[in-house]
Amino acid sequence: MTDTLEKIAEILEQRKNADPEISYVASLYQRGLDVILKKLGEESAELIIAAKNPDKQAVIHETADLWFHTLVLLASLDVKAVDVLAELERRFGQSGLKEKQNRHNKQV
C-alpha cells in the first residue's frame, strides 16, 4: 500500500508544474486551497451517501475519490502522505480514547 501512496504522491508533485488545461490536478492546484477543500467536502458527502445506500462498490469508489483528493490537499500543503502514515503507526497499541485525551490536554 505504501508503494501506491508513494507513486500517487510522486505524480501529484509532478502535476504542480503541469498545464492546468490538460491536468485535472494541476487545475485544482491553480484554483487554490478553497477549491481543493470544497472538492474534499463533496467527496466526503458522496461517501456518506454511498455508505447509507449499502452499495459496497460505490463505497469503494467514493472512498478512493476521497483518499485521492485528500492526497491532493496534502500535496498542496507540502505535507507528505508518509508522515500521515507515520502518525497512524505511532498510534498503534494506544487506546483511541487515551490518544484523544492526550491531544485535548496538549491543546489546553
C-alpha positions in Angstrom: 0.0 0.0 0.0 2.8 2.4 0.8 4.2 1.9 -2.8 0.8 3.0 -4.2 0.8 6.1 -2.0 4.3 7.0 -2.9 3.5 6.6 -6.7 0.5 8.8 -6.3 2.5 11.4 -4.2 5.1 11.5 -6.9 2.6 12.1 -9.7 0.9 14.8 -7.6 4.2 16.6 -7.1 4.8 16.4 -10.9 1.3 17.9 -11.5 2.3 21.1 -9.6 4.3 22.0 -12.8 1.8 20.7 -15.3 -0.5 22.6 -17.6 -3.9 23.2 -15.8 -5.5 23.0 -19.3 -4.6 19.3 -19.6 -4.2 18.1 -15.9 -7.2 18.0 -13.5 -4.8 18.0 -10.5 -2.9 21.0 -11.9 -6.2 22.8 -12.3 -7.0 22.1 -8.7 -3.7 23.5 -7.6 -4.1 26.6 -9.8 -7.6 27.3 -8.4 -6.3 27.1 -4.9 -6.9 25.8 -1.4 -10.6 26.7 -1.2 -11.4 24.8 -4.4 -9.5 21.7 -3.1 -11.3 21.9 0.2 -14.7 22.2 -1.5 -13.8 19.1 -3.6 -12.8 17.3 -0.4 -16.2 18.2 1.1 -18.1 17.0 -1.9 -16.2 13.7 -1.9 -16.9 13.2 1.8 -20.6 13.8 1.2 -20.6 11.3 -1.7 -19.0 8.7 0.5 -21.6 9.2 3.3 -24.4 8.8 0.8 -22.8 5.7 -0.7 -22.5 4.2 2.8 -26.1 4.9 3.6 -27.2 3.0 0.5 -25.2 -0.1 1.4 -23.5 -0.5 -2.0 -20.0 -1.9 -1.5 -18.7 -0.9 -4.9 -20.0 2.7 -4.5 -18.3 2.9 -1.1 -15.0 1.6 -2.6 -15.3 4.1 -5.5 -16.2 7.1 -3.3 -13.5 6.2 -0.7 -10.9 6.1 -3.5 -12.1 9.6 -4.6 -11.9 10.9 -1.0 -8.5 9.5 -0.4 -7.2 10.8 -3.7 -8.5 14.3 -3.0 -7.1 14.1 0.5 -3.7 13.3 -1.1 -4.1 16.4 -3.4 -4.8 18.5 -0.3 -1.7 17.1 1.5 0.5 17.8 -1.6 -0.9 21.3 -1.9 0.2 21.9 1.7 3.6 20.2 1.2 2.6 17.5 3.7 3.9 14.0 2.9 1.5 11.1 2.9 4.2 9.0 4.6 4.1 11.5 7.5 0.4 10.7 7.9 1.2 7.0 7.8 3.9 7.5 10.4 1.4 9.2 12.7 -1.0 6.3 12.3 1.8 3.9 13.1 2.7 5.9 16.1 -0.9 5.3 17.4 -0.7 1.5 17.2 -1.3 -0.1 20.5 -2.7 3.1 22.0 -6.3 3.4 23.1 -8.1 5.8 20.8 -9.8 7.3 23.9 -6.4 7.9 25.5 -4.9 9.3 22.3 -7.8 11.8 22.0 -7.5 12.8 25.7 -3.7 13.4 25.2 -4.4 15.5 22.2 -7.0 17.5 24.1 -4.6 18.0 27.0 -1.9 19.4 24.6 -4.4 22.0 23.3 -5.2 23.4 26.7 
